[in-house]
Amino acid sequence: MNKDLMDFWRRWVDGEEEINITIDGAILKYSMINKKSNDGVRDWVCFTSKDKLYSFIKYILLPSIQITTNIGIKDSMVYFDVCEYDQTIKLLETFKINTYKEDIEEYKSWLKELEILENNDYNFKNIIDFINNISAKVNKNENLELELKIFENIKSVGNYITNEYEKDNNIGELESKFELNKNEIKDLFDNIDSNKFMQKKILTLLNEKSI
């Protein structure tokens, strides 16, 4: 991965780069909450290329998880920023919090797995498994709540949301959040390719409505 992608994500974290949705871009929902302070971050991000997806995981997601798990819990905060490998290792070694040695090894293991994914043919099922395994592992920590969900495209997001609310017999709440009925919500996601306005606004809408 080149330096341009790292710089891109730095600008994005600083609010200097906007990411619009694309019809076929992968979508990641993340939520990381420090239970001790209730501090947290959450967002939906669209990736217009596999390199952007992999670089987000490598430079933001994985280091942020490990730094928050190790250092952030002690300081009652959530860390979310671009951090290179050497910087992440140095931080963990400097503060030496609790299980920092195990956390470093886990971080290295995750990066190796990610490198394998990068070097093989693009397989979205393998990416889903990778993300789910990280989420399951981190959620064993009683002080940190992590939610990671990755979708192949925006239509998959719409199907997932409506199915989950219907399964819980709570579709009325979803309709209230979107101020649309169920069929209109489905149409919104199914026909997003013909709605240029919503292509730019849908991720903002998802965040504002706390979906």
Backbone bond lengths (Angstrom), bond angles and torsions (degrees), N, CA, C in turn:
res aa  C-N    CA-C-N  psi(-1)  N-CA   C-N-CA  omega(-1)  CA-C   N-CA-C  phi
1 M - - - 1.467 - - 1.519 109.44 -
2 N 1.300 115.70 137.28 1.461 117.97 -174.54 1.529 112.10 -92.20
3 K 1.322 113.84 167.82 1.465 120.98 -176.41 1.530 111.69 -63.78
4 D 1.341 116.70 -28.08 1.459 119.84 -179.46 1.524 111.52 -58.87
5 L 1.333 117.30 -38.62 1.459 120.33 -179.89 1.524 111.20 -69.04
6 M 1.319 116.97 -38.23 1.463 119.69 176.53 1.528 110.44 -63.72
7 D 1.314 116.23 -42.29 1.463 120.38 178.17 1.529 110.69 -65.20
8 F 1.328 116.40 -37.50 1.467 120.49 177.11 1.525 110.66 -58.50
9 W 1.330 116.66 -46.82 1.464 119.36 -178.15 1.519 112.10 -70.99
10 R 1.322 117.58 -30.23 1.469 119.26 174.19 1.524 110.41 -62.93
11 R 1.330 115.44 -43.55 1.474 119.11 178.63 1.521 110.46 -64.92
12 W 1.320 116.89 -37.80 1.465 120.68 179.91 1.530 110.75 -65.11
13 V 1.312 117.17 -46.37 1.470 121.20 178.38 1.521 110.53 -59.78
14 D 1.330 116.83 -36.53 1.467 121.85 -179.44 1.525 112.70 -81.58
15 G 1.324 117.02 1.45 1.458 120.64 178.90 1.510 114.54 78.08
16 E 1.336 116.47 16.49 1.463 120.73 -178.09 1.523 112.38 -98.48
17 E 1.327 116.36 -4.18 1.460 121.06 -178.43 1.521 108.19 -130.76
18 E 1.341 116.21 129.35 1.461 121.01 179.40 1.521 109.22 -104.83
19 I 1.320 116.14 139.40 1.460 120.95 177.95 1.520 108.33 -114.65
20 N 1.303 115.91 114.34 1.460 120.57 175.67 1.518 109.44 -90.06
21 I 1.300 115.49 156.93 1.451 120.43 -179.85 1.526 110.37 -76.30
22 T 1.317 116.14 148.65 1.469 121.85 170.32 1.519 107.50 -122.00
23 I 1.314 116.33 159.09 1.457 120.77 -174.59 1.523 111.99 -63.93
24 D 1.328 116.55 -39.65 1.457 119.78 -174.12 1.530 112.80 -108.87
25 G 1.326 118.29 9.18 1.461 120.73 179.93 1.519 111.79 -74.76
26 A 1.329 116.68 141.57 1.467 120.93 175.00 1.530 109.49 -66.85
27 I 1.324 116.07 147.22 1.462 121.90 -178.07 1.527 109.02 -121.60
28 L 1.329 116.25 128.25 1.464 121.08 176.22 1.519 109.48 -114.99
29 K 1.320 115.17 128.00 1.462 121.13 170.89 1.522 107.43 -103.02
30 Y 1.317 116.38 126.85 1.463 118.74 176.18 1.522 110.02 -130.95
31 S 1.317 114.73 146.16 1.457 121.64 175.36 1.522 106.88 -146.95
32 M 1.330 116.41 124.03 1.458 121.55 -178.74 1.525 107.55 -129.48
33 I 1.333 116.43 114.97 1.460 122.14 -174.04 1.519 110.34 -123.05
34 N 1.329 116.60 126.76 1.462 122.80 172.42 1.533 107.01 -82.44
35 K 1.312 116.38 111.48 1.460 120.37 -175.20 1.528 112.92 -67.80
36 K 1.320 117.26 -24.39 1.463 120.37 -179.20 1.526 111.64 -71.88
37 S 1.325 116.52 -34.61 1.465 120.16 -176.52 1.523 113.30 -114.70
38 N 1.334 116.13 -11.15 1.468 122.92 -173.99 1.521 111.82 63.96
39 D 1.329 116.33 15.33 1.462 121.77 173.73 1.531 108.23 -77.27
40 G 1.326 116.60 147.58 1.456 116.70 -179.84 1.509 114.25 -172.76
41 V 1.322 114.65 174.23 1.462 123.00 175.83 1.522 108.38 -133.42
42 R 1.318 116.53 149.43 1.455 120.78 176.83 1.518 108.47 -156.76
43 D 1.319 115.52 148.65 1.461 119.31 179.76 1.527 108.85 -172.73
44 W 1.329 114.97 166.06 1.454 123.36 167.85 1.525 105.79 -116.67
45 V 1.330 117.13 132.43 1.460 120.90 -177.84 1.525 109.50 -127.38
46 C 1.328 115.79 136.99 1.457 121.92 177.03 1.526 108.98 -103.21
47 F 1.323 115.81 136.46 1.464 121.30 -178.62 1.530 109.53 -114.21
48 T 1.315 115.72 117.50 1.458 121.03 -175.83 1.526 112.62 -83.27
49 S 1.328 116.94 -4.88 1.462 120.62 176.52 1.522 108.50 -154.26
50 K 1.327 115.86 158.17 1.463 119.14 178.41 1.525 110.92 -65.90
51 D 1.325 117.61 -30.78 1.470 119.95 178.61 1.520 111.11 -64.82
52 K 1.331 117.24 -38.03 1.464 119.68 177.63 1.525 110.83 -67.70
53 L 1.324 116.49 -37.95 1.465 119.66 177.38 1.523 110.69 -62.96
54 Y 1.321 116.67 -50.81 1.465 120.55 -178.80 1.532 111.16 -63.06
55 S 1.317 117.07 -39.81 1.469 119.46 -178.02 1.522 111.30 -69.35
56 F 1.330 118.29 -34.49 1.462 121.47 175.97 1.528 110.13 -62.59
57 I 1.328 115.33 -45.63 1.458 119.94 178.84 1.521 110.74 -61.97
58 K 1.329 115.85 -44.14 1.465 121.35 -174.78 1.513 113.13 -71.98
59 Y 1.316 117.49 -45.39 1.463 121.10 -171.16 1.523 114.57 -95.50
60 I 1.353 117.39 -18.64 1.463 119.22 -178.99 1.528 111.46 -119.78
61 L 1.318 116.61 -58.82 1.460 120.12 -169.73 1.529 112.96 -63.07
62 L 1.323 117.99 -56.17 1.463 120.62 -175.24 1.533 112.91 -64.69
63 P 1.337 119.42 -48.60 1.469 117.41 177.97 1.524 112.93 -64.19
64 S 1.329 117.18 -37.25 1.463 120.02 -180.00 1.527 111.22 -63.40
65 I 1.326 116.50 -40.72 1.461 120.24 178.41 1.527 110.64 -62.35
66 Q 1.326 116.64 -48.21 1.455 119.46 -176.28 1.524 112.51 -68.78
67 I 1.306 117.51 -39.73 1.467 120.27 179.45 1.520 110.65 -68.10
68 T 1.338 116.72 -40.25 1.463 119.78 177.76 1.518 110.81 -66.36
69 T 1.329 117.03 -44.73 1.468 121.60 -179.78 1.524 111.15 -60.19
70 N 1.317 116.06 -37.78 1.461 120.31 -173.22 1.523 112.98 -91.92
71 I 1.322 116.44 -54.82 1.463 121.73 -174.86 1.525 112.02 -96.37
72 G 1.322 116.03 -40.32 1.459 120.55 -174.62 1.512 114.28 -63.32
73 I 1.343 116.38 -37.16 1.458 119.01 -179.89 1.526 110.70 -61.07
74 K 1.320 116.20 -42.40 1.471 120.24 178.61 1.522 111.08 -62.50
75 D 1.322 117.01 -41.04 1.463 121.64 -177.05 1.523 112.90 -90.50
76 S 1.344 116.65 6.23 1.475 122.09 178.61 1.522 112.01 54.83
77 M 1.327 116.40 48.86 1.460 121.08 178.00 1.525 109.53 -145.06
78 V 1.320 114.38 169.78 1.464 121.34 174.30 1.518 107.96 -116.90
79 Y 1.309 115.49 126.30 1.462 121.34 177.53 1.520 108.31 -92.28
80 F 1.325 116.36 131.06 1.469 119.94 177.20 1.523 107.94 -148.84
81 D 1.329 115.45 101.70 1.461 119.87 -176.47 1.518 108.85 -164.54
82 V 1.310 115.87 170.44 1.457 121.85 173.67 1.519 108.87 -74.12
83 C 1.320 116.37 132.30 1.461 119.89 179.29 1.527 109.14 -150.01
84 E 1.317 116.67 123.36 1.457 121.36 178.49 1.526 110.66 -73.36
85 Y 1.318 114.71 166.23 1.458 121.26 -178.20 1.528 112.10 -55.09
86 D 1.324 117.58 -53.42 1.470 120.82 -176.72 1.526 111.37 -61.85
87 Q 1.332 117.01 -37.87 1.461 120.31 179.15 1.525 110.87 -64.93
88 T 1.327 115.71 -42.00 1.461 120.56 -179.06 1.520 110.76 -63.42
89 I 1.322 116.21 -48.12 1.465 120.63 179.40 1.532 110.64 -60.09
90 K 1.321 116.77 -43.97 1.467 120.72 -178.86 1.524 111.08 -61.82
91 L 1.328 117.34 -42.78 1.460 120.72 178.86 1.523 111.07 -61.11
92 L 1.319 115.98 -47.39 1.464 120.00 -178.38 1.529 111.40 -64.10
93 E 1.325 116.15 -39.59 1.467 119.99 -179.88 1.523 111.99 -71.99
94 T 1.321 116.72 -33.30 1.465 120.49 -177.99 1.528 111.70 -69.51
95 F 1.337 116.51 -44.61 1.467 119.31 -175.73 1.530 112.67 -83.28
96 K 1.338 116.81 -25.81 1.470 121.67 175.37 1.535 112.63 47.36
97 I 1.316 115.65 51.35 1.457 120.52 -178.68 1.530 110.47 -88.28
98 N 1.298 116.63 127.22 1.460 123.55 171.79 1.527 113.29 46.03
99 T 1.322 116.32 -111.68 1.465 121.67 -173.65 1.529 111.81 -95.37
100 Y 1.329 116.82 43.62 1.463 118.60 -172.70 1.525 112.63 -62.58
101 K 1.329 118.04 -33.24 1.467 119.67 179.62 1.527 110.80 -65.10
102 E 1.321 116.12 -44.03 1.465 120.02 177.49 1.521 110.97 -65.24
103 D 1.333 116.30 -37.75 1.466 120.19 179.62 1.523 111.14 -65.25
104 I 1.322 116.81 -38.14 1.460 120.67 177.76 1.530 110.51 -63.74
105 E 1.320 116.54 -43.72 1.461 119.94 179.53 1.528 111.42 -65.54
106 E 1.323 115.04 -38.22 1.457 119.32 177.59 1.533 110.73 -64.66
107 Y 1.311 116.03 -42.72 1.463 121.92 178.47 1.529 110.29 -60.27
108 K 1.313 117.14 -45.29 1.462 121.36 178.14 1.524 110.74 -62.11
109 S 1.323 116.70 -40.73 1.463 121.43 179.79 1.524 111.00 -63.09
110 W 1.337 116.02 -42.97 1.469 120.03 178.41 1.526 110.90 -61.74
111 L 1.320 116.88 -41.91 1.464 120.46 -179.91 1.526 111.55 -64.81
112 K 1.327 116.24 -36.23 1.470 119.30 177.03 1.523 110.90 -65.24
113 E 1.329 116.07 -42.32 1.460 120.22 177.62 1.530 110.60 -61.88
114 L 1.323 115.84 -42.80 1.462 120.25 179.46 1.527 110.65 -63.30
115 E 1.316 117.05 -39.90 1.464 121.08 179.13 1.526 111.11 -62.46
116 I 1.325 116.83 -38.13 1.465 120.66 176.45 1.527 110.38 -62.84
117 L 1.334 115.89 -43.67 1.465 119.63 177.78 1.524 111.41 -60.41
118 E 1.322 115.94 -42.58 1.462 121.28 -179.64 1.524 112.09 -62.76
119 N 1.322 115.76 -40.16 1.464 120.06 -172.96 1.528 113.30 -82.90
120 N 1.313 117.46 -13.86 1.464 120.80 177.08 1.521 110.21 -97.17
121 D 1.312 116.13 174.44 1.466 120.56 177.14 1.525 109.15 -60.94
122 Y 1.313 115.57 144.72 1.466 121.33 -178.00 1.524 109.59 -62.45
123 N 1.323 116.40 116.13 1.462 122.67 -178.50 1.524 108.23 -130.32
124 F 1.333 115.60 107.53 1.464 118.98 -173.06 1.517 112.01 -67.19
125 K 1.324 117.96 -32.18 1.466 120.96 178.53 1.528 109.86 -61.26
126 N 1.320 117.83 -39.54 1.465 120.39 179.00 1.525 111.79 -66.62
127 I 1.328 116.16 -35.02 1.463 120.15 177.35 1.530 110.23 -66.70
128 I 1.328 116.88 -41.83 1.463 121.11 177.11 1.525 110.04 -58.31
129 D 1.335 116.34 -46.66 1.469 120.69 -179.62 1.525 110.89 -61.54
130 F 1.326 116.60 -41.54 1.462 121.71 179.83 1.529 110.59 -61.33
131 I 1.319 115.89 -48.35 1.470 121.20 179.92 1.523 110.80 -63.11
132 N 1.324 117.29 -43.79 1.472 120.97 -179.17 1.527 111.62 -64.47
133 N 1.323 117.21 -38.31 1.463 120.65 179.99 1.531 111.17 -65.31
134 I 1.332 116.04 -40.26 1.466 119.82 178.08 1.527 110.19 -64.18
135 S 1.326 116.01 -45.19 1.458 120.75 -179.26 1.527 111.11 -60.72
136 A 1.335 116.35 -44.40 1.467 120.43 -179.38 1.527 110.98 -64.37
137 K 1.323 116.61 -40.68 1.458 121.02 -179.48 1.528 111.21 -65.09
138 V 1.325 116.89 -48.21 1.463 120.79 -175.42 1.519 111.32 -67.97
139 N 1.314 117.70 -33.99 1.463 120.24 -176.86 1.520 113.64 -72.30
140 K 1.330 117.18 -0.43 1.461 120.03 170.48 1.527 110.62 -76.72
141 N 1.345 115.68 -14.76 1.457 120.70 177.05 1.529 108.86 -79.08
142 E 1.325 116.84 119.84 1.462 120.91 -173.77 1.521 113.35 -70.11
143 N 1.329 117.68 -14.55 1.467 120.22 -176.96 1.529 114.00 -100.06
144 L 1.323 117.05 -5.69 1.456 120.17 -176.82 1.518 110.47 -130.80
145 E 1.306 115.79 130.41 1.465 121.21 176.22 1.525 108.51 -109.26
146 L 1.312 116.52 119.15 1.463 121.97 -178.49 1.517 109.83 -120.90
147 E 1.324 116.08 128.25 1.458 120.89 173.19 1.526 108.45 -122.10
148 L 1.321 115.86 122.14 1.460 122.08 176.08 1.513 108.80 -128.35
149 K 1.313 116.19 126.55 1.454 120.73 174.75 1.526 107.93 -139.01
150 I 1.315 116.37 131.24 1.455 120.11 -179.63 1.519 109.54 -120.28
151 F 1.324 115.20 139.10 1.457 122.43 -176.24 1.525 109.45 -126.10
152 E 1.322 115.44 146.31 1.460 119.67 -176.22 1.517 112.29 -68.63
153 N 1.333 117.27 -30.18 1.464 121.47 179.11 1.524 109.08 -162.92
154 I 1.311 116.08 176.37 1.463 120.81 -175.43 1.525 112.24 -67.78
155 K 1.328 117.58 -30.08 1.468 119.40 177.75 1.524 110.30 -65.91
156 S 1.323 116.93 -35.20 1.463 120.72 176.62 1.524 110.80 -63.59
157 V 1.328 116.55 -34.70 1.465 120.91 176.60 1.524 109.85 -61.59
158 G 1.320 116.40 -47.93 1.461 121.12 -179.43 1.516 112.20 -60.08
159 N 1.332 116.48 -43.73 1.465 120.47 179.04 1.525 111.11 -63.47
160 Y 1.327 116.01 -42.38 1.464 120.26 -179.00 1.528 110.90 -63.69
161 I 1.313 116.50 -47.06 1.461 120.26 -176.53 1.526 111.39 -61.90
162 T 1.318 116.38 -51.00 1.472 119.31 -177.77 1.532 110.92 -64.47
163 N 1.320 117.58 -39.51 1.468 120.31 179.17 1.525 111.66 -63.73
164 E 1.341 117.11 -41.65 1.459 120.84 -179.25 1.525 111.48 -64.82
165 Y 1.327 117.17 -43.31 1.458 119.74 179.86 1.526 111.32 -69.65
166 E 1.327 116.75 -36.25 1.465 119.62 177.42 1.529 110.35 -67.26
167 K 1.323 117.33 -39.95 1.458 121.88 179.94 1.521 110.83 -60.60
168 D 1.333 116.18 -34.95 1.461 121.16 179.60 1.533 112.47 -89.89
169 N 1.348 115.58 8.75 1.470 120.64 -178.24 1.523 111.80 53.48
170 N 1.348 115.04 41.21 1.461 119.66 -174.24 1.525 111.07 -132.43
171 I 1.326 115.93 33.63 1.458 119.64 -176.64 1.527 111.32 -64.55
172 G 1.323 116.68 -25.48 1.463 120.08 179.06 1.516 112.22 -62.34
173 E 1.346 116.71 -35.54 1.464 120.22 178.01 1.524 110.84 -65.85
174 L 1.334 115.51 -41.66 1.469 119.67 178.20 1.521 110.61 -63.35
175 E 1.329 116.86 -43.32 1.460 120.70 178.56 1.524 110.81 -60.91
176 S 1.335 115.65 -37.32 1.461 119.74 178.60 1.521 111.16 -67.43
177 K 1.324 117.50 -40.60 1.461 121.49 179.88 1.524 111.23 -61.43
178 F 1.336 115.85 -44.90 1.458 120.30 -176.62 1.529 113.03 -87.25
179 E 1.356 115.33 -14.03 1.467 120.95 -174.67 1.527 110.17 58.29
180 L 1.337 114.63 37.93 1.465 123.41 176.71 1.521 107.55 -140.54
181 N 1.366 116.93 156.23 1.458 117.79 173.76 1.525 109.97 -82.12
182 K 1.342 115.80 171.81 1.464 120.45 -174.06 1.525 112.57 -56.10
183 N 1.303 117.39 -45.19 1.469 120.57 -178.44 1.523 111.51 -65.35
184 E 1.334 116.12 -36.72 1.466 119.66 177.95 1.520 111.56 -68.16
185 I 1.334 116.26 -36.49 1.465 119.89 176.94 1.522 110.36 -64.63
186 K 1.333 117.15 -45.30 1.463 120.89 178.10 1.521 111.13 -61.32
187 D 1.331 115.89 -42.58 1.469 119.56 178.63 1.522 110.97 -62.98
188 L 1.336 116.87 -36.81 1.455 121.44 -179.73 1.530 110.73 -57.80
189 F 1.321 116.32 -47.34 1.470 120.39 -179.15 1.526 112.08 -77.54
190 D 1.337 117.54 -38.17 1.461 120.42 -177.46 1.524 112.27 -68.38
191 N 1.321 116.25 -28.69 1.469 120.23 -175.87 1.523 112.23 -114.43
192 I 1.325 116.20 25.59 1.459 120.18 -176.88 1.521 111.74 -61.52
193 D 1.345 116.66 -26.22 1.462 119.93 -178.26 1.523 112.46 -67.69
194 S 1.342 116.90 -20.64 1.464 119.97 -179.93 1.525 112.56 -101.65
195 N 1.324 116.85 2.98 1.456 121.45 -177.77 1.525 108.83 -118.75
196 K 1.314 116.32 88.47 1.459 121.31 -175.63 1.527 112.17 -62.39
197 F 1.319 116.80 -34.39 1.459 119.92 179.73 1.532 110.52 -63.97
198 M 1.336 116.30 -46.72 1.455 119.77 -177.63 1.517 112.23 -72.96
199 Q 1.315 117.76 -22.81 1.460 119.76 175.04 1.528 110.16 -59.16
200 K 1.313 116.97 -34.15 1.460 121.35 -179.58 1.528 112.59 -86.63
201 K 1.328 116.89 -24.20 1.463 120.13 -170.41 1.526 114.45 -105.41
202 I 1.331 118.61 -14.19 1.455 119.32 -169.59 1.524 113.06 -63.81
203 L 1.342 118.24 -39.50 1.470 118.95 -179.59 1.517 111.27 -67.91
204 T 1.323 116.29 -36.77 1.466 120.47 175.52 1.518 109.97 -62.65
205 L 1.326 115.99 -41.33 1.456 121.42 178.65 1.527 110.99 -62.86
206 L 1.312 116.99 -43.17 1.464 120.85 179.41 1.519 111.05 -60.93
207 N 1.324 117.14 -41.64 1.451 120.78 179.32 1.517 112.74 -69.37
208 E 1.321 115.85 -43.68 1.463 119.68 -178.40 1.513 111.76 -63.80
209 K 1.332 116.70 -33.03 1.470 120.88 -177.15 1.518 112.73 -89.98
210 S 1.336 117.25 1.00 1.465 122.09 178.05 1.519 112.26 53.41
211 I 1.321 115.19 50.20 1.468 121.01 179.54 1.520 109.71 -76.56
